[in-house]
Amino acid sequence: MNILPWIDRMPLPALFIFTLVLVFLAIHGGMRLGLVRKESSKAMQSIGTVVGATLGLLAFMLAFTFNMAANRYDERKQLFLDDINAIGTAYLRAGLLPEPYTTDIRLLLREYVDLRAKAAREPDTLREAIIRSEVIQDQLWLKTEEMVANLPASIIHGLFVQALNEMIDLHGKRVTIGLHFRIPGIIWLGLYVVSILAMLTVGYQFGQAQQRQFLVNIILAMTFTSVLMLIIDLDRAQEGSVQINQQMLFDLQDKLQAPP
């Protein structure tokens, strides 16, 4: 169960503003509390130790979460490249099949690539593209079963079946990793809780030092929020500024549409 489903539902700009306000309020609240309380010099040393430990823990959690998101981004990119290569291989091997299977299968593969290209240009059509892609996969497999049943077995048939099977498997992996394997909600919850506590302690230390630095608080809040939003951006496969370059897909589409 997703602990924080609103993270996935909120658009990135709204989530940026929400996080920025939350972090700033934590810093400001800690500072106000520090201004009204006066600790001894020995207590201030302990507070400095707590602030250092809390910030160290926060840095560790940020690095851990960033590493998770970056690794998943790299995996999505590699799967994209493998998917394009698998589709291209299946299309080329389809040309070695007897008619009418070559024409029928290549028409389906062109539509398959067109769906992917449309989803890349129009992310709102992604769900439709996934559903239609899986229908096309079923049609391709039925055509292949029909061909194998009606014609003598050959090495060419085996090579095409291998390419088609790899193409179908890669589609499943891309959907699973891109849409379902995300940073768990419990990690986001822990990261937000530690962040708020760390910013409270920083603000409290500012207050103890009688430092009413509004501009510094804003800069600190924006810096931390920017790092956190970068992690969230990396975790989202279909939204944000950190996206996989789709040029290979468009090149494949142009290649398949070009006259022989």
FIVEX-523299 format. One line per 10 residues: their letters; for each residue z negated, y, x negated of N, C-alpha, C. Coordinates in steps of 0.001 Angstrom, whole numbers. Layout:
<bavos>
a = Z Y X Z Y X Z Y X; ...
</bavos>
This chain:
<bavos>
mnilpwidrm = 0 -1199 -842 0 0 0 0 1244 -874; 815 2233 -509 884 3463 -1290 -313 4348 -969; -1107 4635 -1995 -2321 5431 -1795 -1976 6873 -1435; -943 7419 -2050 -559 8808 -1817 894 8876 -1343; 1178 8466 -105 2573 8473 351 3175 9863 415; 2341 10905 510 2875 12269 612 3564 12702 -677; 3235 12085 -1799 3926 12424 -3050 5400 12062 -2942; 5691 10906 -2335 7079 10489 -2169 7796 11288 -1093; 7054 11746 -83 7688 12454 1033 7936 13928 743; 7098 14546 -74 7217 15985 -303 8385 16301 -1221
plpalfiftl = 9199 17304 -875 10248 17751 -1810 9611 18275 -3098; 10353 18190 -4188 9804 18598 -5487 9343 20055 -5524; 10099 21019 -4970 9599 22412 -5001 8265 22576 -4278; 8123 21925 -3108 6862 22023 -2369 5725 21350 -3133; 6033 20221 -3782 5012 19526 -4559 4595 20343 -5779; 5553 21069 -6371 5229 21939 -7507 4249 23030 -7075; 4533 23681 -5961 3653 24753 -5479 2271 24197 -5130; 2247 23055 -4445 965 22442 -4076 129 22127 -5315; 765 21505 -6322 38 21136 -7537 -416 22372 -8304; 442 23382 -8378 87 24616 -9085 -1127 25281 -8442
vlvflaihgg = -1120 25384 -7120 -2251 26002 -6410 -3517 25178 -6611; -3403 23848 -6523 -4562 22972 -6680 -5179 23113 -8071; -4328 23112 -9089 -4832 23223 -10469 -5448 24602 -10702; -4782 25649 -10219 -5319 27003 -10416 -6670 27167 -9717; -6778 26638 -8496 -8047 26738 -7772 -9156 25979 -8507; -8810 24842 -9129 -9815 24097 -9888 -10298 24917 -11085; -9363 25541 -11803 -9751 26374 -12953 -10581 27569 -12482; -10097 28230 -11451 -10776 29434 -10950 -12149 29081 -10382; -12233 27954 -9662 -13519 27547 -9103 -14530 27230 -10196; -14078 26544 -11240 -14966 26253 -12362 -15411 27525 -13059
mrlglvrkes = -14493 28490 -13208 -14836 29753 -13854 -15866 30524 -13036; -15690 30563 -11716 -16651 31276 -10870 -18034 30640 -10961; -18037 29295 -11006 -19321 28609 -11127 -19972 28912 -12476; -19161 28970 -13527 -19695 29279 -14854 -20215 30690 -14966; -19636 31610 -14190 -20082 33002 -14251 -21456 33198 -13628; -21769 32373 -12619 -23048 32565 -11918 -24172 31741 -12542; -23831 30843 -13431 -24847 30037 -14116 -24847 30380 -15603; -26018 30455 -16170 -26128 30772 -17595 -26799 29606 -18300; -26033 28943 -19169 -26544 27792 -19908 -27060 28234 -21282; -27943 27433 -21826 -28452 27702 -23175 -27381 27353 -24209
skamqsigtv = -27597 27779 -25439 -26623 27500 -26497 -26484 26000 -26746; -27607 25260 -26616 -27525 23818 -26790 -26721 23179 -25662; -26930 23687 -24445 -26168 23170 -23303 -24689 23492 -23458; -24377 24629 -24046 -22981 25008 -24249 -22285 24037 -25198; -23023 23554 -26197 -22439 22562 -27102 -22103 21275 -26341; -23011 20880 -25448 -22757 19683 -24639 -21566 19895 -23711; -21480 21106 -23158 -20353 21408 -22271 -19037 21331 -23036; -19034 21859 -24273 -17827 21785 -25094 -17419 20345 -25363; -18414 19468 -25577 -18117 18051 -25799 -17518 17415 -24546; -18088 17763 -23384 -17572 17225 -22116 -16145 17705 -21867
vgatlgllaf = -15897 18987 -22132 -14547 19531 -21940 -13544 18816 -22847; -13926 18618 -24110 -13034 17939 -25040 -12740 16504 -24618; -13797 15797 -24163 -13617 14408 -23735 -12753 14327 -22482; -12986 15255 -21559 -12216 15242 -20311 -10749 15556 -20565; -10489 16549 -21409 -9101 16883 -21740 -8422 15748 -22512; -9185 15063 -23368 -8628 13921 -24088 -8236 12803 -23131; -9103 12537 -22143 -8790 11517 -21136 -7573 11928 -20310; -7500 13207 -19961 -6353 13693 -19202 -5065 13552 -20010; -5123 13884 -21287 -3938 13742 -22140 -3503 12284 -22227; -4483 11377 -22326 -4147 9949 -22368 -3457 9512 -21073
mlaftfnmaa = -3982 9922 -19932 -3390 9530 -18646 -1999 10126 -18468; -1816 11379 -18912 -491 11994 -18834 511 11239 -19706; 96 10887 -20926 988 10154 -21827 1312 8771 -21261; 307 8110 -20701 510 6782 -20123 1486 6850 -18938; 1282 7818 -18059 2140 7938 -16880 3545 8365 -17276; 3653 9287 -18230 4971 9713 -18698 5726 8536 -19315; 5032 7715 -20071 5676 6554 -20686 6201 5593 -19624; 5426 5375 -18560 5880 4521 -17468 7153 5074 -16840; 7146 6381 -16526 8297 6999 -15874 9519 7001 -16786; 9312 7281 -18073 10434 7324 -19013 11042 5939 -19209
nryderkqlf = 10197 4914 -19310 10709 3548 -19461 11513 3129 -18239; 11024 3513 -17056 11754 3160 -15830 13076 3912 -15761; 13096 5138 -16224 14353 5899 -16267 15348 5230 -17211; 14872 4816 -18389 15758 4127 -19338 16285 2822 -18751; 15430 2117 -18015 15861 852 -17404 16905 1107 -16325; 16716 2148 -15532 17715 2485 -14509 19048 2839 -15150; 18993 3569 -16267 20224 3959 -16955 20963 2742 -17505; 20216 1805 -18096 20850 604 -18641 21451 -253 -17527; 20739 -369 -16413 21263 -1133 -15284 22518 -481 -14707; 22557 845 -14699 23756 1550 -14230 24956 1200 -15106
lddinaigta = 24768 1246 -16419 25859 912 -17332 26300 -539 -17154; 25336 -1449 -17036 25673 -2860 -16841 26401 -3074 -15521; 25985 -2345 -14490 26616 -2470 -13169 28078 -2043 -13218; 28343 -909 -13859 29724 -432 -13977 30579 -1440 -14734; 30053 -1963 -15820 30796 -2948 -16607 31049 -4227 -15815; 30047 -4656 -15028 30203 -5877 -14239 31269 -5707 -13154; 31289 -4548 -12506 32309 -4295 -11477 33695 -4272 -12117; 33809 -3588 -13260 35094 -3535 -13943 35576 -4915 -14369; 34651 -5749 -14854 35012 -7097 -15267 35470 -7935 -14070; 34733 -7828 -12954 35120 -8576 -11757 36501 -8136 -11262
ylragllpep = 36778 -6844 -11337 38081 -6342 -10887 39201 -6876 -11774; 38994 -6861 -13085 40019 -7369 -14003 40253 -8863 -13799; 39194 -9635 -13663 39338 -11080 -13494 39944 -11422 -12136; 39731 -10549 -11146 40361 -10790 -9844 41880 -10779 -9962; 42406 -10041 -10941 43842 -9997 -11141 44420 -11314 -11603; 43602 -12241 -12069 44069 -13549 -12518 44074 -14583 -11393; 43553 -14199 -10233 43475 -15136 -9113 44810 -15176 -8369; 45084 -16262 -7668 46330 -16337 -6890 46265 -15450 -5652; 47431 -15088 -5151 47492 -14336 -3901 47196 -15267 -2725; 46641 -14759 -1609 46339 -13342 -1337 44970 -12892 -1850
yttdirlllr = 44302 -13745 -2626 42930 -13458 -3020 42846 -12252 -3959; 43808 -12110 -4859 43783 -10959 -5764 43784 -9652 -4984; 44728 -9508 -4048 44849 -8260 -3277 43610 -8024 -2415; 43174 -9060 -1691 42021 -8898 -784 40752 -8534 -1555; 40507 -9224 -2657 39277 -8982 -3424 39307 -7616 -4096; 40455 -7233 -4626 40531 -5927 -5274 40382 -4781 -4272; 40875 -4955 -3062 40676 -3926 -2027 39180 -3760 -1728; 38476 -4877 -1623 37042 -4814 -1358 36293 -4174 -2536; 36699 -4483 -3765 36037 -3897 -4930 36295 -2396 -5021; 37487 -1950 -4623 37748 -502 -4616 36840 194 -3606
eyvdlrakaa = 36696 -386 -2434 35792 201 -1435 34360 196 -1947; 33986 -863 -2648 32637 -994 -3224 32351 156 -4189; 33317 461 -5043 33156 1551 -6003 33180 2905 -5290; 34042 3054 -4287 34101 4312 -3530 32769 4622 -2862; 32117 3593 -2339 30808 3788 -1713 29784 4299 -2725; 29797 3726 -3902 28869 4158 -4937 29145 5586 -5384; 30423 5911 -5527 30778 7269 -5934 30377 8285 -4864; 30570 7933 -3599 30178 8844 -2519 28666 9046 -2497; 27911 7955 -2704 26447 8069 -2723 25980 8915 -3902; 26704 8845 -5038 26343 9659 -6204 26566 11137 -5920
repdtlreai = 27644 11450 -5175 27943 12851 -4854 27125 13346 -3668; 26819 12458 -2736 26080 12818 -1525 24885 11875 -1390; 23757 12201 -2006 22593 11293 -1994 22106 10923 -597; 22401 11761 401 21946 11445 1760 22618 10191 2314; 23743 9783 1738 24467 8603 2225 24050 7328 1489; 22997 7399 665 22624 6261 -166 22285 5033 670; 21469 5199 1702 21063 4046 2514 22275 3374 3153; 23189 4177 3697 24398 3603 4292 25207 2863 3239; 25303 3447 2035 26081 2826 969 25481 1479 567; 24152 1394 514 23511 129 147 23810 -943 1191
irseviqdql = 23678 -568 2471 23929 -1544 3542 25379 -2025 3510; 26321 -1075 3412 27733 -1447 3388 28079 -2228 2116; 27471 -1887 995 27725 -2609 -255 27324 -4073 -128; 26208 -4325 527 25763 -5707 685 26663 -6480 1650; 27231 -5775 2628 28220 -6416 3514 29461 -6796 2710; 29912 -5891 1851 31079 -6171 1005 30801 -7335 65; 29594 -7403 -473 29238 -8526 -1328 29367 -9850 -584; 28894 -9858 666 29022 -11080 1478 30485 -11433 1706; 31315 -10425 1974 32740 -10675 2195 33403 -11201 913; 33042 -10634 -222 33589 -11112 -1488 33196 -12560 -1748
wlkteemvan = 31946 -12873 -1456 31489 -14242 -1703 32179 -15227 -761; 32386 -14833 511 33096 -15697 1455 34533 -15934 1001; 35180 -14879 514 36544 -15020 -10 36560 -15987 -1198; 35547 -15868 -2044 35472 -16735 -3222 35239 -18184 -2808; 34353 -18406 -1848 34113 -19769 -1360 35382 -20366 -764; 36090 -19542 -11 37349 -20003 586 38362 -20379 -494; 38459 -19549 -1524 39404 -19821 -2601 39045 -21114 -3336; 37764 -21277 -3657 37332 -22474 -4381 37542 -23730 -3548; 37359 -23606 -2222 37526 -24776 -1349 38996 -25155 -1173; 39898 -24166 -1222 41304 -24425 -921 42159 -24687 -2147
lpasiihglf = 41669 -24316 -3326 42488 -24446 -4531 41800 -25352 -5549; 42571 -25985 -6405 41957 -26818 -7451 41069 -25967 -8368; 39999 -26582 -8823 39075 -25865 -9711 39765 -25503 -11022; 39422 -24309 -11537 40003 -23866 -12799 38993 -23000 -13542; 39258 -22801 -14826 38385 -21949 -15638 38401 -20523 -15123; 39568 -20054 -14651 39687 -18686 -14137 38758 -18484 -12950; 38706 -19463 -12059 37812 -19361 -10908 36361 -19234 -11371; 35985 -20049 -12353 34619 -20002 -12852 34273 -18666 -13484; 35224 -18094 -14223 34982 -16794 -14844 34803 -15707 -13788; 35625 -15766 -12740 35496 -14746 -11694 34173 -14900 -10949
vqalnemidl = 33811 -16144 -10631 32537 -16375 -9942 31369 -15851 -10780; 31440 -16059 -12078 30383 -15563 -12968 30290 -14036 -12924; 31449 -13357 -12967 31454 -11889 -12930 30941 -11370 -11594; 31361 -12023 -10496 30922 -11590 -9171 29425 -11802 -9002; 28920 -12925 -9475 27495 -13210 -9365 26671 -12187 -10151; 27145 -11825 -11347 26449 -10815 -12148 26461 -9455 -11451; 27579 -9111 -10837 27690 -7843 -10122 26692 -7777 -8965; 26566 -8872 -8220 25636 -8914 -7083 24189 -8839 -7575; 23884 -9565 -8651 22519 -9538 -9196 22137 -8135 -9676; 23062 -7455 -10332 22767 -6115 -10850 22544 -5125 -9709
hgkrvtiglh = 23283 -5290 -8628 23056 -4427 -7459 21622 -4586 -6960; 21171 -5841 -6841 19807 -6078 -6381 18767 -5486 -7315; 18993 -5608 -8614 18055 -5034 -9581 18016 -3518 -9493; 19187 -2893 -9349 19223 -1427 -9269 18495 -919 -8035; 18700 -1586 -6906 18015 -1165 -5673 16511 -1333 -5815; 16092 -2468 -6355 14658 -2749 -6478 13971 -1783 -7433; 14542 -1607 -8618 13910 -754 -9627 14050 718 -9269; 15200 1115 -8712 15427 2523 -8401 14657 3022 -7198; 14497 2161 -6177 13894 2628 -4927 12497 2086 -4662; 12164 927 -5221 10905 283 -4855 9897 221 -6000
fripgiiwlg = 10372 68 -7231 9447 17 -8360 9160 1427 -8841; 8101 2010 -8296 7719 3369 -8652 6328 3349 -9263; 5916 4479 -9819 4542 4583 -10327 3582 4384 -9151; 2642 3452 -9247 1752 3161 -8116 945 4378 -7678; 671 4444 -6377 -83 5567 -5831 -1473 5691 -6407; -2101 4557 -6753 -3461 4616 -7296 -3472 5347 -8635; -2378 5245 -9403 -2297 5968 -10685 -2167 7464 -10426; -1341 7850 -9431 -1241 9272 -9078 -2602 9803 -8626; -3309 9018 -7826 -4630 9449 -7350 -5567 9675 -8526; -5598 8725 -9454 -6462 8879 -10624 -6054 10074 -11467
lyvvsilaml = -4753 10290 -11625 -4273 11409 -12436 -4661 12745 -11806; -4511 12856 -10498 -4880 14111 -9830 -6387 14346 -9890; -7176 13302 -9704 -8636 13459 -9752 -9091 13891 -11148; -8581 13209 -12181 -8954 13572 -13553 -8480 14987 -13880; -7296 15345 -13396 -6767 16692 -13646 -7671 17766 -13044; -8084 17549 -11808 -8948 18543 -11147 -10279 18663 -11888; -10860 17523 -12253 -12139 17558 -12968 -11994 18225 -14338; -10891 17934 -15026 -10681 18544 -16343 -10516 20053 -16218; -9736 20485 -15225 -9538 21923 -15040 -10837 22620 -14598; -11667 21921 -13809 -12970 22480 -13436 -13837 22719 -14671
tvgyqfgqaq = -13870 21742 -15570 -14699 21898 -16772 -14160 22996 -17686; -12824 23104 -17779 -12240 24187 -18579 -12614 25537 -17985; -12458 25663 -16663 -12831 26909 -16002 -14319 27226 -16149; -15149 26190 -16083 -16589 26400 -16241 -16896 26933 -17641; -16217 26401 -18640 -16424 26888 -20006 -15976 28336 -20136; -14837 28676 -19493 -14395 30076 -19480 -15471 30976 -18869; -16041 30517 -17755 -17068 31318 -17084 -18306 31497 -17937; -18727 30438 -18623 -19892 30533 -19503 -19655 31536 -20631; -18415 31631 -21063 -18080 32586 -22134 -17809 33974 -21585; -18002 34144 -20257 -17769 35431 -19596 -16319 35905 -19781
qrqflvniil = -15392 34951 -19703 -13971 35274 -19885 -13275 35242 -18514; -13030 36419 -17968 -12326 36535 -16693 -10827 36731 -16972; -10184 35666 -17446 -8797 35777 -17891 -7871 35170 -16829; -7521 36005 -15880 -6674 35551 -14771 -5317 35103 -15287; -4704 35857 -16190 -3373 35520 -16703 -3405 34200 -17474; -4461 33996 -18270 -4580 32745 -19022 -4717 31561 -18064; -5463 31747 -16983 -5615 30683 -15990 -4267 30320 -15369; -3467 31336 -15066 -2142 31095 -14481 -1250 30335 -15458; -1259 30765 -16715 -418 30107 -17728 -844 28652 -17912; -2144 28404 -17970 -2642 27041 -18119 -2248 26182 -16923
amtftsvlml = -2402 26737 -15716 -2051 25985 -14510 -553 25674 -14465; 280 26643 -14827 1730 26431 -14799 2156 25429 -15870; 1531 25486 -17037 1881 24557 -18110 1555 23125 -17711; 350 22926 -17205 -36 21573 -16804 823 21086 -15641; 1064 21955 -14653 1863 21560 -13493 3289 21193 -13903; 3843 21917 -14857 5208 21626 -15314 5293 20232 -15935; 4290 19865 -16732 4279 18528 -17338 4165 17455 -16259; 3288 17677 -15296 3100 16707 -14217 4371 16565 -13381; 5054 17670 -13112 6274 17622 -12314 7398 16937 -13068; 7408 17054 -14381 8413 16331 -15169 8240 14825 -14989
iidldraqeg = 7007 14361 -14972 6744 12940 -14768 7203 12515 -13375; 6882 13323 -12358 7288 12997 -10989 8808 12995 -10875; 9451 13950 -11534 10914 14028 -11528 11523 12764 -12128; 10990 12319 -13264 11485 11094 -13903 11312 9879 -13004; 10277 9897 -12188 9975 8737 -11342 10884 8649 -10129; 11565 9745 -9790 12429 9767 -8603 13875 9537 -9014; 14459 8448 -8512 15812 8070 -8937 16885 8923 -8282; 16626 9433 -7075 17675 10118 -6323 17381 11589 -6055; 16409 12144 -6733 16042 13541 -6485 15581 14175 -7782; 15766 15472 -7894 15288 16178 -9057 16385 16470 -10062
svqinqqmlf = 15980 17038 -11182 16943 17481 -12191 17204 16428 -13262; 16317 15441 -13403 16496 14394 -14419 17222 13224 -13766; 18547 13266 -13811 19371 12249 -13174 20301 11596 -14189; 20691 10378 -13901 21626 9651 -14760 23028 10214 -14556; 23722 10467 -15650 25096 10962 -15586 25996 9902 -14951; 26672 10276 -13866 27479 9326 -13098 28955 9328 -13504; 29278 9952 -14625 30694 10104 -14979 31390 8755 -15171; 30701 7762 -15691 31311 6445 -15860 31748 5848 -14527; 30954 6090 -13489 31301 5604 -12156 32548 6298 -11633; 32614 7626 -11819 33784 8365 -11357 35035 7964 -12139
dlqdklqapp = 34859 7700 -13430 35990 7246 -14240 36496 5890 -13748; 35567 5006 -13416 35958 3690 -12902 36689 3843 -11570; 36188 4723 -10717 36852 4953 -9432 38276 5420 -9634; 38483 6382 -10538 39830 6876 -10816 40721 5771 -11374; 40150 4940 -12221 40922 3853 -12829 41377 2844 -11777; 40485 2499 -10852 40830 1512 -9827 41822 2067 -8805; 41784 3387 -8582 42689 4002 -7608 44059 4295 -8206; 44150 4271 -9529 45434 4590 -10168 46450 3499 -9877; 47716 3873 -9665 48760 2863 -9400 48961 1961 -10610; 49287 687 -10401 49459 -243 -11520 50658 127 -12371
</bavos>
